[in-house]
């Protein structure tokens, strides 16, 4: 019998109404829960919500700070001496009962050259930070370290940014005489006139609250940074006077209204700039991660594993050849792949469109990444189905196969998708079990210059997608070889 005829025969045997109904239910579950998530997320703004900052590459970013600025032409520079940087953190743990002085590690104050005051526009900045010394950052994703340490009246920091057409260079100095280059950036297509000046901003204070069996959820509190500057000099191509504006919304919190408003104050040549927010690659309010639209995968995975396990355990005859078993594995995998492709191909783009229509910021997904998710998730489901089928052939008992398959694949996936276990345990489960393959659906990226909860329950996998897929493939190959070996031994005994 030819391979085509064999596959056709096994497909005919596989497509029982019960199995097809179960796989259809798996697909509909993914679609239904994804659409429910999308429709359930509505904008809470009383009127039109302010648009989330979008960078030139289409990514949703953070871009909120106080900006004391003036015009700068195609050639010029700004030089300042920074003598102090302080901050405020509202109601931190353990008691959450007082406001304290302090700075989060990525609080920022310094000088910046920016293409206007529109949130999301190009920029390059040289700054002091709360815990990472001097940094040169540009266009949200790029970060270069300068000297470590802090700033004070006894140990001031001199900062300088120069512009030459589209090239911005940052320099630092301890005495204003000997300068060291920190970094250089090229900002394409800068206009003839940009804005240059002083800024301050501070992201929320992020702490973790223990839940479950050792898991944790993230909590964020308001903070504010204050930078003190003098010896401010803008040279070359500067025109007009100084303006003081927020980039993004500010001064809406009780702390800013009743205690210390964000803004810029000048007295006797000393300028104090206060601000809150962040400038970085991830939206402050947490633009929705698109893989959250695939929340129905847990249920679909359980259904697929049960169908494949029962088929493998119940369909093996002693006289079945390895070729027949392989053909059945292909049928199981192909059918599951098509099921997943229909489900993910429908819910992924549709849910994103619904979220955007509801005014919810969504992290943009590059075409290649989106293709990887839409094709990769069905491929992972197919591999899990083949693995469960192989377990069924090997164990030859439906009940035992279902228990082993769910314990090996579905259980690790379910417990790591929520903040239940300590994140180190979750990470090892996603390295060592077949669940590692679901790294193909990760779309968010970790940035060292952003403090965030980079753990599995927040959508971050410890392995890159290709490595996770390799782990799942290895499990599937091993199990299928075990199944074929068991079947050959049984066939020899029978003969």
C-alpha positions, 0 to 999 in steps of 0.5 A: 500500500502506498503512503498516500493510500495508507494516510487516506485510510488512517484519516478515514478511520480517525475522523469519527464524529466524537473526535471531530466534535472534540477538536471543533470544541477545542478550536471554538474554545480558543476563539470564544475565550479570546473574543470574550477577553477582547470585548471585555476590555473597555476604555475607562476614560470618561471621554476620549482617552489620550492616545498612547505614545507610539514611536516611529517604528509603530511600537507603543512606548513610555514618553512622559516627563517634565520638559524645560525647553527651547529651540535648537538648530542643526548645529548646537549644544547644551551643557549643564552642571547637575548638583542634586537628584532627589525623589519621593516614593508614595506609600511603599511597603511594608506598611504602606502608611507614609510617603518617603524620600527616595528614588527608584533605580530608573528615575531620570533627570538630565538633558535631552534633545527631542523632535518637538514635544509630541509623545513618541517623537525621536530623542536622545538624552543624557541623564543621571538615574536613581541607581544606574549612574549616568546613562545615554538613551535614545529612541526608547530602546537604546541604552548606554552606561556612563560613569556609575555613582550618584550626584551631590553638591560635593560631587556634581556631574557635568552633562553635555549634548551636542547636535550636528545635523542628525548626530547627537553625542553625549559627554560627561565630566566631573569638573566641566573641563575634561570631558568623556564621550558617553555615546553617539546616536544618529536620529534620522530625518530630524527637522532643522529645529528641535527642542533642547532642555532639561527634564525629569521623570520617574517610573512607578515603584514596583513591588511584588505581593506574594500570592498562591503557593509562592507566586507574586503579582506586581504592584505599582506606586507613584513616584517623582524625581527632582533634578537640580541644575545650574551653569546651563548653557545652550550654544549654536543655533538656539533661538527664542526663550525657554518654555516649560511643558509636560510631555504627556499628562501630569499633575493629576495626582494628590501628591502633585496637587497638594505637595509638589507639582511637577514642573520647572522652577528657576531661582538665582540661576539654579533650575529645579525640575520635577517630573514623573513618568518614564521614557522607555520601550514599554508603555507605562500603563502596560499595553496589552500583550497580544498573547493574552488573546490566546487564553483558551489554549489551556482548555484546547490543550487538554482536549487535544491531549485527551483525544490523542491519548485515547486514540493512541491507547485504543487503536494499537493492534499487536500486528500494527506495523511501525509504518501504520503507527507513524501514519496515524501520528501524522494524521493526529498531528495534521488534524490538530495543526489545522484545528489550531491554525483555524482557531489562532488564525481567527482569534489573533487578528480579530481580537487585536482589532477589537481591542484597538477599537475599544481604545485599548493600547496593544503592543504592535506585532511585526509581521514575522512575529505574528506569523510565528505565533499564528503558525507556531502555536498550531505546530506546538499543539500538533506536536503535543498531540503526537506526543500524547498519541505516542504515550498511548501507543507505549502505555496501551491504557487510556486512563494512564496515558491521559494522566501522564499526558496531562501531568507532563504537558497541560499541568505545567502550562496551566500552573505557569500561566498564573502567579501560583508558583515561585517564578524560579519553579515556573521558569524551570518547568518551562525549560524542562517540560514539553510546555517549553514549546509554547514560547513560540507565542511570546511577543514581548521583549525584556529590556534591562533599562525597564523594571518590570515583572519578567516572569512566566505568569506575565508572559515571559518565557525563559527560553527563546521560541526556537529553543523551547520548540526544540525541547518539545520536539525532543520529547516527541521524538523520544516518546515516538521512538519508545512507542515504536520500540514497544510495538516492535517488541510486542509484535515479535512476542506475538509472532 
